[in-house]
Amino acid sequence: MKFYRPLKPFKAISFDLDDTLYNNHPIMKKAEIDFIIYLNETYPELSELTSHQWNLYKKHVLNENPDLINDVSLWRLKILQKIMVIFGITEYKAIEYAQIAFAEFLRLRSNFEVPSESITLLEKLSQHYPVIAITNGNVDEKQIGLHDKFQFILKAGGTLATKPQADLFIQATKQLNIEVSDILHVGDHVISDVFGAQNNHAQAIWLNEHKQPLNGARLLPTVEINQLNQLYFLITE
């Protein structure tokens, strides 16, 4: 545990989800592979679609509409629609099929169990503070068993831009009836979580499980921890 500045009083704790409460990288890697297989096997027109082609269209769609970076679900839907039309599916069918395929992707990317240690920590912390989640991702919180572990979960998309922008933090304060400076945010990413929190006047706990250097950080966290369970002792002792 490393302190970069004194930890000030706070009124609520917000958590990032992906790669904070669970290791999301291998989950997403498997989900992407399985999703391409699903597309290959479900839609004859997409039987020869490859991961490489998917990634090319992913970049192309974002270049056409950069604002999609703030809504990963809508971004994926647009990729699906574009690929389906290009590969010969009529546009009206592509809109329908894309919704069905997207639901399957959410199932695949949410096909895991959150570590029991994370669940236990959330339950303990909720006895002391309001505990919420703010995420740039689109995991199905009910499928992974986190739907009842927070007062609420806010996801980027629609009118809410992704972290490190202020939208999610501000929306959280409106629902909690507090100030952004009253939030203690916990996350793994030095830009979206640490900079996002500190730049918007919240405090930031950086979860650095792999003991990475602060390369690329724009602002220092309040505190750095290497294991999630250190958080409980940090704020309750």
Secondary structure, DSSP 8 states (H G I E B T S, - for coil): -EESS-----SEEEE--BTTTB-HHHHHHHHHHHHHHHHHHH-GGGTT--HHHHHHHHHHHHHH-GGGGG-HHHHHHHHHHHHHHHTT--HHHHHHHHHHHHHHHHHHHT-S---HHHHHHHHHHTTTS-EEEEESS---TTTTT-TTSSS-EEESBTTB--TTSSHHHHHHHHHHTS-GGGEEEEES-IIIIIIHHHHTT-EEEEE-TT----TT-SS--SEEESSTTHHHHHHH-
